[in-house]
Amino acid sequence: MCTYYGVDNGGSPLQLSLFLDIIASTASDATEEEYLASTANVPARKVLWKHMRGLPLHAVVATAQGGARYSYLSSAKEYISSLSREVRLPNTLNTAIRQGAKANVEKGSILEDSALLGTVSLSVGSGSLVSGLHAAGSGTIEIPSGSISSSLIAISLVIYTSLT
């Protein structure tokens, strides 16, 4: 886990598993030594153990009705794929593209809850999810393949490339 602020300042992203790292730190039948020995990510696990150990954890069993099912998604790529393939969503959802604006949304990508105004040109690479984009004015926005972009606001003359 690394904030965009951390990455922007040279920090490395840290991949943690919700189940194997975070929830496991609350297990009442594990010792700290057992918890720390099961991964190479010891520094992050020490922090989780310190702050989460002893927190009450409650389980709820949800039953699948009406065709619902559980999917364990381990990456952003799997999440985007599940939206476009499994749910069979169209490429654009709740999106306004006004006269003069252009959007090229490649197959397997989703542009949702967005507004393109003016002479904005948007290109969304394959396997990407763009949500909450508001672009006004003129310029080009390029979202590379396999990206997730959320709540991007671009006003006036805008030229963005390789946003990830």
MILUM-797038 format. One record per residue (C-alpha): residue in three letters; residue number from 0; x, y, z negated. Coordinates in steps of 0.1 Angstrom, whole numbers, always signed. Each point is the difference from the previous one (the first is absolute). Layout:
BEGIN
{ALA, NUM, {X, Y, Z}},
...
This chain:
BEGIN
{MET, 0, {+0, +0, +0}},
{CYS, 1, {+15, +33, +10}},
{THR, 2, {-18, +33, +5}},
{TYR, 3, {+3, +19, +32}},
{TYR, 4, {+19, +25, -21}},
{GLY, 5, {+24, -27, -10}},
{VAL, 6, {+5, -12, +36}},
{ASP, 7, {+4, +36, +13}},
{ASN, 8, {+28, +5, -25}},
{GLY, 9, {+19, -32, +9}},
{GLY, 10, {-17, -25, -22}},
{SER, 11, {-5, -35, +13}},
{PRO, 12, {-35, -15, +1}},
{LEU, 13, {-6, -28, -26}},
{GLN, 14, {-23, -28, +9}},
{LEU, 15, {-20, -15, -29}},
{SER, 16, {-27, -26, +0}},
{LEU, 17, {-33, +8, -17}},
{PHE, 18, {-2, -35, -14}},
{LEU, 19, {+35, -13, -3}},
{ASP, 20, {+15, +32, -14}},
{ILE, 21, {-26, +23, -15}},
{ILE, 22, {-27, -23, -14}},
{ALA, 23, {+26, -26, -10}},
{SER, 24, {+15, +26, -24}},
{THR, 25, {-32, -2, -21}},
{ALA, 26, {-1, -38, -3}},
{SER, 27, {-2, -10, -36}},
{ASP, 28, {+17, -34, +3}},
{ALA, 29, {+32, +12, +17}},
{THR, 30, {+32, +12, -17}},
{GLU, 31, {+20, +30, +13}},
{GLU, 32, {+28, -23, +10}},
{GLU, 33, {-23, -22, +21}},
{TYR, 34, {-16, +31, +16}},
{LEU, 35, {+33, +16, +9}},
{ALA, 36, {+17, -32, +12}},
{SER, 37, {-26, -6, +27}},
{THR, 38, {+12, +27, +24}},
{ALA, 39, {+29, +20, +11}},
{ASN, 40, {-19, +32, -7}},
{VAL, 41, {+10, +2, -37}},
{PRO, 42, {+2, +38, -5}},
{ALA, 43, {-35, +6, +13}},
{ARG, 44, {-13, -30, -20}},
{LYS, 45, {+16, +13, -32}},
{VAL, 46, {-20, +32, +4}},
{LEU, 47, {-32, -19, +6}},
{TRP, 48, {+6, -22, -30}},
{LYS, 49, {+7, +29, -22}},
{HIS, 50, {-31, +20, +10}},
{MET, 51, {-26, -27, +8}},
{ARG, 52, {+8, -27, -25}},
{GLY, 53, {-28, -4, -25}},
{LEU, 54, {-26, +18, +22}},
{PRO, 55, {-33, -19, +0}},
{LEU, 56, {-7, -17, +33}},
{HIS, 57, {-35, -12, +8}},
{ALA, 58, {-11, -22, +29}},
{VAL, 59, {-32, +2, +19}},
{VAL, 60, {-12, -26, +24}},
{ALA, 61, {-16, +14, +31}},
{THR, 62, {-20, -23, +22}},
{ALA, 63, {+0, +4, +37}},
{GLN, 64, {-35, +6, +14}},
{GLY, 65, {-12, +9, +34}},
{GLY, 66, {+31, -11, +18}},
{ALA, 67, {+24, +19, -23}},
{ARG, 68, {+35, -15, -6}},
{TYR, 69, {+33, +8, -17}},
{SER, 70, {+31, +7, +21}},
{TYR, 71, {+34, +4, -16}},
{LEU, 72, {+18, +27, +20}},
{SER, 73, {+37, +3, -7}},
{SER, 74, {+9, +29, +23}},
{ALA, 75, {-13, +31, +17}},
{LYS, 76, {+2, -18, +33}},
{GLU, 77, {-23, -28, -13}},
{TYR, 78, {-24, +27, -13}},
{ILE, 79, {-2, +18, +33}},
{SER, 80, {-4, -33, +19}},
{SER, 81, {-28, -11, -23}},
{LEU, 82, {-19, +32, +6}},
{SER, 83, {+2, -2, +38}},
{ARG, 84, {-2, -38, +4}},
{GLU, 85, {-20, -15, -28}},
{VAL, 86, {-25, +28, -5}},
{ARG, 87, {+0, +8, +38}},
{LEU, 88, {-1, +38, -5}},
{PRO, 89, {+1, +22, +30}},
{ASN, 90, {+32, +21, +6}},
{THR, 91, {-17, +33, -12}},
{LEU, 92, {-24, +3, -29}},
{ASN, 93, {-16, +32, -12}},
{THR, 94, {+24, +21, +21}},
{ALA, 95, {-7, +32, +18}},
{ILE, 96, {+21, +8, +31}},
{ARG, 97, {-9, +34, +13}},
{GLN, 98, {+4, +13, +35}},
{GLY, 99, {+37, +5, +9}},
{ALA, 100, {+12, -25, -26}},
{LYS, 101, {+13, -34, +11}},
{ALA, 102, {+4, -33, -19}},
{ASN, 103, {+17, -31, +12}},
{VAL, 104, {-6, -28, -25}},
{GLU, 105, {+17, -32, +10}},
{LYS, 106, {-16, -34, -3}},
{GLY, 107, {+0, -13, -35}},
{SER, 108, {+2, +35, -16}},
{ILE, 109, {-27, +19, -18}},
{LEU, 110, {-6, +38, -2}},
{GLU, 111, {-27, +7, -26}},
{ASP, 112, {-15, +30, -18}},
{SER, 113, {+19, +24, +21}},
{ALA, 114, {-4, +33, +19}},
{LEU, 115, {+20, +11, +30}},
{LEU, 116, {-6, +37, +10}},
{GLY, 117, {+16, +23, +26}},
{THR, 118, {+26, -15, +24}},
{VAL, 119, {+14, -26, -23}},
{SER, 120, {+14, -31, +16}},
{LEU, 121, {+0, -31, -23}},
{SER, 122, {+17, -33, +8}},
{VAL, 123, {-5, -29, -24}},
{GLY, 124, {+23, -30, +5}},
{SER, 125, {-12, -36, -1}},
{GLY, 126, {-8, -15, -34}},
{SER, 127, {-4, +34, -18}},
{LEU, 128, {-26, +15, -23}},
{VAL, 129, {-6, +37, +0}},
{SER, 130, {-25, +12, -25}},
{GLY, 131, {-11, +36, -10}},
{LEU, 132, {+20, +18, +27}},
{HIS, 133, {-10, +36, +6}},
{ALA, 134, {+19, +16, +29}},
{ALA, 135, {-8, +34, +14}},
{GLY, 136, {+19, +23, +24}},
{SER, 137, {+23, -14, +26}},
{GLY, 138, {+28, -25, +1}},
{THR, 139, {+8, -37, -1}},
{ILE, 140, {-3, -25, -28}},
{GLU, 141, {+15, -34, +5}},
{ILE, 142, {-6, -28, -25}},
{PRO, 143, {+23, -30, +7}},
{SER, 144, {-11, -36, +2}},
{GLY, 145, {-6, -17, -34}},
{SER, 146, {-6, +32, -20}},
{ILE, 147, {-25, +11, -25}},
{SER, 148, {-8, +37, -2}},
{SER, 149, {-25, +15, -25}},
{SER, 150, {-12, +35, -5}},
{LEU, 151, {+23, +18, +24}},
{ILE, 152, {-9, +36, +7}},
{ALA, 153, {+16, +18, +29}},
{ILE, 154, {-11, +35, +8}},
{SER, 155, {+14, +25, +26}},
{LEU, 156, {+29, -10, +22}},
{VAL, 157, {+8, -35, -9}},
{ILE, 158, {+26, -24, +13}},
{TYR, 159, {+5, -32, -21}},
{THR, 160, {+18, -31, +11}},
{SER, 161, {+7, -33, -16}},
{LEU, 162, {-22, +4, -31}},
{THR, 163, {+0, -31, -21}},
